[in-house]
Amino acid sequence: MLPASKQNREGRYDVTKRMAKSILVFSCIALLAFAGMASGSRQTGVTAPGQPTSGPGGADDLFPSVASATYGNGADKVYVFTPQPSPTAAPLVIFTHGWGAIYPTTYGAWIDHLVRHEGAIVIYPVYQDNLRTPPAEMLPNAVTGIKTALDHLRSGDLAVKPDETHVTYVGHSMGAVLAANLAATAARSGLPTPKAVVADQPGKTWGPQAMQIALADLGQIPAGTLLLAIAGDSDRIVGDTDAKRIFNESTAIPAADKDFVTMVSDSHGTPAILANHQAPVSRMPIGAISVMRPGVQPGPPPGPLDYFGIWKLCDALCDAAWYGKNREYALGGTPQQTYMGEWSDGEPVARLLVKAP
């Protein structure tokens, strides 16, 4: 039999061991719980929705392929993409890129979709010779490139002629500011009158002076034009400042004909849906144009922010402006406009937010 003093020591030791074990188990549980919280509500094995089979943003293309042509040099260079086989005439999308995205393959998936799904001619002016092109020169450069493309299209060089009564100006980032400016100055520049404007994540009219681009008088965008100003809730590059300005300053457009839309990030499944500044970027060849920015590979593939967000909104706004259909997918904060599909477990993807800024 152990002496009493030793029994006390052994008893205290056993209690200490049990306490240490309990603390270790509790710590492990707490750590796992924290890890779950740190990863948001992301669920293993839950995947994002794919492209819908039909409707705005859908896979029901009107044309099987895309042809491409290139004209001009430097900042006056312009790319033209047309549906194949060539229709007699086609509506027109003038697409202005973000800062430095002089290769249209940066938006390859979106441009390919516009041509094949909407049956549109897409004109892509380069407007920058390089990153040193002053912002003040970008609008006139874009106008020059667009006019060059229109001259070739009107002459029949590309087999299909532009229907200049069905025109949408589309842009991303700095190109979204340019798209709004082109729409506002179209009459005095001799460009086609806009029926719709899509300004996706526009910027910047603020920040370092050398990288600022000024907004035109957007009150000159004519009534009857439909407009979407789109921001991303995780866009740390331009935020929503200029999207709000474009919405607010297009004063001739009635409130019913324009919306301010915010794309919402969602981490419920894998990979997470991130509404950042790169949301519309999906690099791929278009027609015969396959050149990527040096050091950059094709990808990422399109995803829900394309199918249910940017592509859907742009398709539907074009349809509403050109043909008077699918307006409920483009404007008004309707369930059709804000719907973003469902995760594979049936959980709805975070909806678009539509509100006045």
Secondary structure in CASP SS format (residue, H / E / C, confidence):
PFRMAT SS
TARGET T0000
AUTHOR 0000-0000-0000
METHOD secondary structure of the structure
MODEL  1
M C 1.00
L C 1.00
P C 1.00
A H 1.00
S H 1.00
K H 1.00
Q H 1.00
N H 1.00
R H 1.00
E H 1.00
G H 1.00
R H 1.00
Y H 1.00
D H 1.00
V H 1.00
T H 1.00
K H 1.00
R H 1.00
M H 1.00
A H 1.00
K H 1.00
S H 1.00
I H 1.00
L H 1.00
V H 1.00
F H 1.00
S H 1.00
C H 1.00
I H 1.00
A H 1.00
L H 1.00
L H 1.00
A H 1.00
F H 1.00
A H 1.00
G H 1.00
M H 1.00
A H 1.00
S C 1.00
G C 1.00
S C 1.00
R C 1.00
Q C 1.00
T C 1.00
G C 1.00
V C 1.00
T C 1.00
A C 1.00
P C 1.00
G C 1.00
Q C 1.00
P C 1.00
T C 1.00
S C 1.00
G C 1.00
P C 1.00
G C 1.00
G C 1.00
A C 1.00
D C 1.00
D C 1.00
L C 1.00
F C 1.00
P C 1.00
S E 1.00
V E 1.00
A E 1.00
S E 1.00
A E 1.00
T E 1.00
Y E 1.00
G C 1.00
N C 1.00
G H 1.00
A H 1.00
D H 1.00
K C 1.00
V E 1.00
Y E 1.00
V E 1.00
F E 1.00
T E 1.00
P E 1.00
Q E 1.00
P C 1.00
S C 1.00
P C 1.00
T C 1.00
A E 1.00
A E 1.00
P E 1.00
L E 1.00
V E 1.00
I E 1.00
F E 1.00
T E 1.00
H C 1.00
G C 1.00
W C 1.00
G C 1.00
A C 1.00
I C 1.00
Y C 1.00
P H 1.00
T H 1.00
T H 1.00
Y H 1.00
G H 1.00
A H 1.00
W H 1.00
I H 1.00
D H 1.00
H H 1.00
L H 1.00
V H 1.00
R H 1.00
H H 1.00
E H 1.00
G C 1.00
A C 1.00
I E 1.00
V E 1.00
I E 1.00
Y E 1.00
P E 1.00
V C 1.00
Y C 1.00
Q C 1.00
D C 1.00
N C 1.00
L C 1.00
R C 1.00
T C 1.00
P C 1.00
P H 1.00
A H 1.00
E H 1.00
M H 1.00
L H 1.00
P H 1.00
N H 1.00
A H 1.00
V H 1.00
T H 1.00
G H 1.00
I H 1.00
K H 1.00
T H 1.00
A H 1.00
L H 1.00
D H 1.00
H H 1.00
L H 1.00
R H 1.00
S C 1.00
G C 1.00
D C 1.00
L C 1.00
A C 1.00
V C 1.00
K E 1.00
P E 1.00
D E 1.00
E E 1.00
T E 1.00
H E 1.00
V E 1.00
T E 1.00
Y E 1.00
V E 1.00
G E 1.00
H E 1.00
S C 1.00
M H 1.00
G H 1.00
A H 1.00
V H 1.00
L H 1.00
A H 1.00
A H 1.00
N H 1.00
L H 1.00
A H 1.00
A H 1.00
T H 1.00
A H 1.00
A H 1.00
R H 1.00
S H 1.00
G C 1.00
L C 1.00
P C 1.00
T C 1.00
P C 1.00
K C 1.00
A E 1.00
V E 1.00
V E 1.00
A E 1.00
D E 1.00
Q C 1.00
P C 1.00
G C 1.00
K C 1.00
T C 1.00
W C 1.00
G C 1.00
P C 1.00
Q H 1.00
A H 1.00
M H 1.00
Q C 1.00
I C 1.00
A C 1.00
L C 1.00
A C 1.00
D C 1.00
L H 1.00
G H 1.00
Q H 1.00
I C 1.00
P C 1.00
A C 1.00
G C 1.00
T C 1.00
L E 1.00
L E 1.00
L E 1.00
A E 1.00
I E 1.00
A E 1.00
G E 1.00
D C 1.00
S C 1.00
D C 1.00
R C 1.00
I C 1.00
V C 1.00
G C 1.00
D C 1.00
T H 1.00
D H 1.00
A H 1.00
K H 1.00
R H 1.00
I H 1.00
F H 1.00
N H 1.00
E H 1.00
S C 1.00
T C 1.00
A C 1.00
I C 1.00
P C 1.00
A H 1.00
A H 1.00
D H 1.00
K E 1.00
D E 1.00
F E 1.00
V E 1.00
T E 1.00
M E 1.00
V C 1.00
S C 1.00
D E 1.00
S C 1.00
H C 1.00
G C 1.00
T C 1.00
P C 1.00
A C 1.00
I E 1.00
L C 1.00
A C 1.00
N C 1.00
H C 1.00
Q C 1.00
A C 1.00
P C 1.00
V C 1.00
S C 1.00
R E 1.00
M C 1.00
P C 1.00
I E 1.00
G C 1.00
A C 1.00
I E 1.00
S C 1.00
V C 1.00
M C 1.00
R C 1.00
P C 1.00
G C 1.00
V C 1.00
Q C 1.00
P C 1.00
G E 1.00
P C 1.00
P C 1.00
P C 1.00
G C 1.00
P H 1.00
L H 1.00
D H 1.00
Y H 1.00
F H 1.00
G H 1.00
I H 1.00
W H 1.00
K H 1.00
L H 1.00
C H 1.00
D H 1.00
A H 1.00
L H 1.00
C H 1.00
D H 1.00
A H 1.00
A H 1.00
W H 1.00
Y H 1.00
G C 1.00
K C 1.00
N C 1.00
R H 1.00
E H 1.00
Y H 1.00
A C 1.00
L C 1.00
G C 1.00
G C 1.00
T C 1.00
P H 1.00
Q H 1.00
Q H 1.00
T H 1.00
Y C 1.00
M C 1.00
G C 1.00
E E 1.00
W C 1.00
S C 1.00
D C 1.00
G C 1.00
E C 1.00
P E 1.00
V C 1.00
A C 1.00
R C 1.00
L C 1.00
L E 1.00
V E 1.00
K C 1.00
A C 1.00
P C 1.00
END
